[in-house]
């Protein structure tokens, strides 16, 4: 028996769960929505964290309830007026007063409320007016019930049931307002039926049973309808919140995709497409390998450029130094002078070559000064015209007020000359026009997005357009690669446009190319505009500046220290040389006030030149310092800034430039 009783035991928690589920099912809610939706159980208003939604729900409820409410008013007026026929049949002796109530009092009220629904202020008073018309129509019927009871007609109570049907359903009254109107009508009926009219007890009980039951059922229906509306609203808001989250996630993902996409070059995109579509083709595999080789070549040169700069410049420095000193000593009529000049020119070409490699790999920084670019362009045009084929014509459109940029004039000359030379080469067999335009433009956000590395601001724009053979898409994509050229062997190294691209990028500018095969090519360069400053100031003095101070020269290359000692002594200075930084430091500790200037190489074993200078300045803070280096990017921004106490000289060293820098540093207060 005890075993069987176990199956019939139901604890209190189970009963509570059953009742709770019954209530949830009655309210028309799912268990999950009931747990998360907080509302007042009596007024159904949102509470807690949902209280902010109450005003929005009421507006939404009004919009959805307005049309049904108007329709219910039309129905109410139709039926309220149509029952006048019932008055004439059932209570003809009371017809006049009943019609007065219907057509003079109630129907005008309903019509007035219907008219008010088309005014903006109706939104604020809608629920109050619904309560009011329920009560007014109910009072009208209650009066009819009292009067009809005097002639033993007790059927008019059914009209109140119709009012409940309209009020709780069609009129879209909120539960709390409809319930208020319903119970006011109930109270009014009870007062009139018990104390005003002489209603038989059985009739009263019968009427109350149907009447109060209808009101309670109407309340439950109204409660369920409003709660369902609130549930739908709440679920819609949840859905909107989830949609917003999805949109936010999608937006974040889109931004990430855009950011990643911008970092990819057109070459990489084309390579991926070709590798996916034509992976089985041997010919196209060879093309892909060639393109990859070009990219590796860029990386390799960039890596080697920094590595070989120091050693290469150490080789060039004594060559240039000794040839400079020899040229100073040789008379103009000497037969050896021409040979020495050729050696010097060859060394300078080597210097320019290493600068070109460092430039396109962006491993070098140069001193920028104000430059009037329109003057440089005019100089180049005049220079080109002298050797220009007669079938090619240069047309210029240069704004004289184009302004100033911060740059190295040699670099600007190199950019324009490279582009002009390429344009002339493209037209040499067919002739044509080379259009050169220089003007000022303001780059807005829209333009900056279209051109990589370009920022919003004012720029000097240089545009060179030719009518040559043009370029196809593949050539256009590779045009800035080093060593890439379409010229015949011996006509070009393939470094020109890569150097141009490197220079423009170093100046925080941008370069674009547009070309159509058979129609020509246009290069557009954007260089940041400089507001003020003197421009194109040239130092025309080639005289050597001399002195008598004591200089400590430190370099780990013995050939350079030997050459430097001789060079400086020829200028009149007293020179002490060291190839070991520790020996140099010990020498300075013994005679800290003996030396006026430290000239040191930057890259040396055991200690950098800047570190050596700092240690010496701890001993003598007045010591002046010149740092010699192969490439300036290896120095910190603080050292190369204008406020730095160091002077920087790039290898290889020319005697005339070296003498001026030494004199400038020594004469500095």
N, C-alpha and C positions, 0 to 999 in steps of 0.2 A: 504493500500500500504506500509505503513511504517513497518507493521508487517511482510509482505512478504519479504521486502528488508533485514531484519535481517539475513535471511537464506543464503543470497548471499554475506554477508560481510566477507571478508578475510583480516585479518590484516597483517602487514609486517612481524611479528614474525612467523606467520604460513607459509608464503611464504618462509622465510629463512629456516625453518625446513624442508619443502618439498624439497628445493634445496639441503640442506645438506644430506638428506636421499638418494636423487638421486645420489649425489657424492659418498656417502658411498657404495651404491649398485653397482655403476659403478666400484669402486675400489676393490670390492669383500671382503669388511671388514664388521664385525659385529659392531654395535654401541658401544658396550663395549670395543672392542679391539681398535677402533679408538680413544676413549677417553684416553686410557692409553698408546698407542703406539705413541711415538714422533719421527717424521722423517722430513727431508727436502723435501718440496713438489716438488722441481725441480730435485735434484740429488737422492732423495729417501734414502739418507744416514741417519742412526739413529742419533738422536740428544738428548740433555738433558741427563737424567739419563740412556738412552740406548746407549749413544755414546761408552761406553766400549765394547758393543757387536758388533761394526762394524767390527773389525778385525776378530772376530770369525765367523761372518756371511759370510765375503768374503771367508774365508777358506772353510766353509761349501758349499757355492755357487760354488766355484771352483771344489770341489770334485764331486758335483752333476752335474755340467755342462760339465765336461771333456769328458765323454763318448758321450753325445749328440753332443758335438762340433766336435769330431772326426768323428762321423757318418755324420754330416752335411758337413764336408770337403770331405768325400768320395762321397756323393751325388753331391756336387758342382762340383767335378772333373769329375764325370760321365756325368752330364748334360752339363757342360761347354764344354766337349769334344764331346758329342753326337750332339750338335748343329752345329758341323762342317759339318754334312751332309746337314743341312739347308743352310749353306753357299754355298755349291756346287750346290744346286738346285736354290736358289733365286738370288744369285749374283756370278755366276761362274767366272766373270771377276775379282772379288775381293777376290776369294777364297784363293789365296796364302798369301796375307797380313793378311787376317782374321785368317788363320790357324797359321801364325807366331805369332799373338797376343795370340791366344788360347794356342798353344802347346809350344811356346818358352818363352813366358813371364808369362802368368797368371798361367797355370797349374804347372810349376816348383815352382812358389811362393807358391801355395796351397800345393804342395807336401812337400816343405821345412817346412812350418808351421806345417803340419801333423807330420813330423819327430820330430820337436821341442817339440811336446806335450809329448814325452817320456823322456824329460829332466826335472830335478828338478827345474831349473830356469824358466821354462815355466809358473809356477804359478804366478810369479811376473809380467810377460809381456803379460798374456793371453788377457786381455781386449784391450790392445794397438794393439796386433796382429790381433784381430778380426776386429777392426776399420780399420787397415791397409789393410787387404785382401778384406774387403767390398769396400774400396775406390779403390784398385787396380783393382778388377774385374769390378767395376763400370766404371772406366776410360777406361778399355779395351772395354766395350760395347759402351761407349760414342764415342770412336774413330770409332768403327764400325758404329754407327748411322751417324756420319759425313760423312764417306766414302760412306755408302749405300745411303745417300740422294743425292749424285751426280748422281746416276743412278736411281733416283726417287723411291727408296725403303725406306719407313718410318716405317717399322714394328719392327725394332730392339729395339725400346724404351721399348718393353715388357720385354726384358731381365733385364732391371733395376728393374721392378716390382718383378721378381724372386729373385733378390739380396735382395730386402727389405724383401721378405718372409723368405729367409734364414737367413738374418742378425737379424731380429727382433724376430724370433721364433726358428728355428733349432739350430742356432749357439750359443744360450744362451748368447748373448751379453747383458751387463747391459744397461738399458734404456739410460743413459746419453751418453755412448760410441756409441751405435747404432744410436742414434739421431744425434750425431756429424757426423758420417760417412754418414748418409742419407742426411743431409743437404749439406754436402760438395759435394756429388754426384749431388744433385739438382742444386747447384750453378755452378758446372762444366758443367752440361748439358745446363743450361741457357746461359752461356757464349759461349759454342760451337754452340748452336742452333741459337743464335741471331747474334753473331759477326763472327763466323768462317764459318758456313755453311749457305747456302741460303735456309732455311726451310720456306715453304709457311706458311702464317699466320694461316690459318685454321688448318693445320697439327700441327703447334706449339701449338695452343690453345688446340687442341684435346689431343696431347701428354701430355701437362702440366696438363690437367684435370685428366687424369688417373694416371699420374706419381706422381704428388704432393698428390693426394688423397690417393694413395697407401702408400706413405711415412707417411702421417698423420695417416692413419689407422694402419700402422706398428708401429708408435710411441705409439699410444694408446694401441695396443696389448702388445708391449714391456713394457710399463709403468705398465699395469695391471699384466703381468706375473712376473715382478720383485717385484712389491708390494705384490703380492700373495705369492711369495717365502719368502719375508721378514715377512709377516704376519704369515706364517707357522712356520718360524724360531722363531719368537717372541712368538707364542703360545706354541711352543715346550719348549722354555726356561722357560716360565711361568709354564708349566707342570713340568719341571725338578725342578724348585724352590719349587713348591708345594710338589713334591715327596720328596725333601730334607727335607722339613718341616715335612712331615709325617714320614720319616725315623728318624729324630731327636726326634720327639715325641715318636715313637716306641722304639728308643734306650733308651730314658729317662725312659719310662715305663718298659722296660726290666730290666734296672738297679735297678729300685725300686722293681720290683718283685723279682729279685735275692737277693737284700738286705733284703727284708722281709723274703724270703725263708730261708736264712741262719740263721735267728734268731729262726726259728722253730726247735725243736728237732725231732729226728726220732720217739720218743714215741708219740708226739702230732700228727704227720702225720699218724701213724698207728691207733691211736685212732679215728681220723676223718674218715679214710677209713672204719674201723670196724663199727663205728656208722652209717655211710651212708648205708653200704651194709647189715649189720646184726642187724639193730635196733630192729626187731621184735623177735629176739631170746633171750629167758630169760637167757640161759646159758652164752651167750656172753655179755649180759647186765651186768651180775654179774661180768664178767671178767673186763669190762670197769670200773665198780664201784670200783673194787679192785685196778686197776691201778691209778684211780683218788685218791683213799685213800692214795696210796703210795706217790703221788705227794704232797698231802695235808700234809702228815706226814713230808716230807722234809721241807715244809714251816713252819710247826708248830714247829719242832725241831729247825730250824734256829732262829725262833722268841724267843722260850723259852730259847735257849742257852745263848743269851745275857742277858736275864732277870734274869736267875737264877745264872749266873756266880758270880755276886757280893756276893749274900747271901751265896751261896755254899762255896765260897772261904773264907768268913768270918767265916764259921763254921770250915773249915779245918785249918785255920791259927792258932788259939789257940791250936788245937790238935797237929799239927806238932811242934809248938813252945814249948809247955810244954813237949812233948815227947823228943824233942831235948835236952832241959835243963835237964830233968830227966836222959837221957842217959849219959850226960856229968858228972852228979854227981854220978851215980851208978857205983860201981866197976864191973870189968869183972866177978867176981865170984858170984855176987848177983843173987839170984833166981828170982828177979823181972825184971832183965834185959831182959830176953827172952820175957816176957809178954809185956814190953814196946816196944821192937823191933817189935813185931807183931802188936801192935797198930799203931806204926809209919809206918810200911809197908802198913797197911790197909788204912791209911790216904794218903799215896803216891799213892796207886791205885785209890783212889777217885780223887786225883789231876790229875792223868793221864786220868781218864775217862772224866772229864770235859774238859781237853785239847783236847781229841779226838772229842768230840761233837763240840767244838768250831772250830776245824780244818776242819772237813768236811763241816761245815756251813760257813767256811772262815771268822770267827769273831775274829780270833786271828792272831797276827803277832809275829814272833820270831826273835831273833838276828841271823843274818846270818854271817858265817865266812868261810874262804877258807877250802875246804874239798877235799882230794884225794879219790875219790869215789872207785877207784880200790882196795884200802886197805880195805875199809869197806866191799866190796863184798867178798874179800878173807876171811876176818874174819867170815862172815856169813856162807860161804861154809864150812869152817873148823868146825864151830859150828854145822852145820846141819849133817855133816858126822858122828858125834859121835852117833846120834840117828836115822840115816837113815836106813830104811829096806834094807836088802841085795838085794832085787829084783829091787831096784831103784838105778840108777847110775847118778851122776852129772858130766856133761861135761862142762868145762869152756873154754872160749876164751876171755881173758881179755888183752886189749892193755895196756902195762905198761906205755906208754906215753900218756894216755888218758887225762891227765891234771886235772884241778881243777874246782870245782863249788862252788858257794856261797850258803850254806845251813846250817841247823842244823844237825849235825851228827846223833842225835837220830832219826830225821825224816827219814833220808836216810836209817838208819838201820831198821826202822819200815816199810818202803816201800818194801825193798828187802825181809825182813823176811815174811811179809804178803803174797807176791806173791809166794815165795818159799813154804810156808806152804800150800797154796791153791793148788799148782801144785802137791805136794807130796800127799795131800789128794785125788786128782783126779786120782792118779796112785796106790793107796794103795792096791787095789784088783787085779790089773793086772800087776803091775810093769811097767818099762819103763825108759826113759831117760829124765833128766832135763838139758836142754842146756841153759847156761848163757853166754851172750856175752856183752862185754862193749867196745865201741869204740867211735871215734869222727866222726861226720858227719856235712856237710854243707847243711843247708836247703835252697833250692832255692824257687823261686816264685811258681813254679809248685807244689812242695811238700807242701808248706805252704797253698795253696788253698785246698788241699785234706784233711788236718788235721785241725780241729777247734782249735782256740786259739794259733796256732803256727805261729811265725813270721820268716822272713828271717834272717839267721845268723848261727853261729857255735854252735853246741850242743854236749853234751855227751849223747850217746844213750845206754840205757840198754834194752836188749831183753831177756826175759825168755820164753822158749818154752818147753812144756811138751808133752808127748805122751799119756795123759790120756783120759777120756771118752768124753771130749770136751763139747761144749754147742750148743744148737739150737738157732735159730734166736731170739726168744722171750727172752730167758735167756740172750743172748748177749746184747740185748737192755736195760735190766734192771740191768745189773751186777754192776753198780756203784751206785744204789739206796741204801740208808741206810736201814738196817734191812732186806734187801732182801738176802736170802740164799737158796741154794739147799741142804745144809747139813742136816743131821738128827738132831732132837732136842737135844740140849746140846753140839753140836759140834762146834757151832759158833754163834756169836751175829748178824752177818750180817752187822757189821760196818767196817770190814777190808778194803774192796775195796773202799767204800765211803770215808774213811779217806785217803787212798792212792790218790784218785782222788783230794781230797781237798788240800793235801800237794803239789802235783805236780802243781795244778793250782795256788796255792799261790806263787810258785817259778817261775811263768811265763813260765811253761813248758806245756807239753801235754802228754797224755797217750792214746794209741790205743789198741784195742783187736781184734784178729782174731782167729776164732775157727770153727772147723768142727766136728760135732758129730761123735764119734768113732775114731777120728784121733788125737785130741789134741787141745791145746790152746796156743796162743802166745800173751804176753803182751809186748808192746814196749813203753818205757818212754824216752822223750826228755827233758833234763835239760840244761839251758843256760850255755855255757862254760865261765869260768872266766879266764882272761888273766894271771894275776899275783897275788902274795900274798902267805904268809906262810900258810901251810895247816895242818889240824889235830893236832893243838897244844892243848894239854890237860893240864888242871890245876890239877895236882895230889895232891896238898896240901889240906888236910882236917882240918888243924889246924885253930882254932878260932883266929881271930885278935882282939885285945883289944885296949882300949883307955881311955881317962879321960875327954873328952870334955863334954859340956852341950848341951843336945839334947832336943828339943821341939817336943813331939809326939802328933799328933792330929788324932783322929778317932772317928766317932760317935758311934761305938760299944764299950761299956765299957769293955767287956771281952777282946777285942783285945788290948786296951790301958793298961789294967792291966797286960796282958801277956807280951806285948811289954816292959813295964817298967821293969818288972822283968828280962826279957831276956837281955835288954841293961845294966841294973845295974850289972848283973852277968859278963858282959864283961868289967866292970869298968867305964862306963859312968855315968854322972849325968843326970837324966831324969826328965822332967816336962811333965805331960800328961794333955790333955784337950779333952773333948768329944763334946764341943760346939765351933764352929769356931769363933764366936764373942768373947767369953771369951779368946780364944787363941790369937786373934788379940789384945785385950786389954792388955793381959799379955805381949805380945811382945812390945807394945807401951811403957809400963812402964819400961821394961828392954831391949831395942833394942840391946845392946852390950853384953848381958849376954849369948845369945845362939849362938852356932857355927853351928848348923845344924837344919833344919826343916824336920821332917819325917811326911808326911801327907797322909791320904787316899784321893783318887781323888773324889769319889762319896759320897757326904755328903749333908744333908739338909742345906738350906740357902745359901751355897756357895761351889763351887768346890775347890778341893785342889790346882789346878793351879791358881785360882783367889786369894786364900788366900796367896799363895807364892808371887804373884805379889804385893799385898798390903804390905806385909812385906818387900819386897825388895825396895819398894819406901821409906821405913823408913831406912833400912840398906841394901845397895846394895851388901855388901860382904856376905850376908847370903847364905849358901849352902842348896840345897833342894833335897830331895828324895821323889818322888811321888810313892805311892803304889796303884795299880789298879788290878781289876780282869781280864780285857781284854783290850789290848792296842789299839784296833780299835776305842775306844771312845775318844782317844787323837788325837790332830791335828798333821799333818805331821811335822810342825815346832817344836813341843815339842819332838817328837820321833826321830828327825833327829840327825845325829852325831854332828852337831854344836850346839845342844841345851845345855842350861846351867842347865837343869834338868837331874837327873838320875832316871830311871824308874825301879821299882821292881814289878814283877807279883806275885799276890797271888796264892796259899798260900805260906807263907815265911818259908824257912828253915834257921835255925840259922847260919850254916856255910856260906851260900851264903850271908845272911844279914850282917854278920860281915865284910865280905870282901868288900861289896859295900860301907858300912859306912866308912870303913878305906880309901878306894880309893877316895871317895868324900872329906873327911876331909883333906887328904894329897894333894889334887889337888891345884895347885897354882891359 
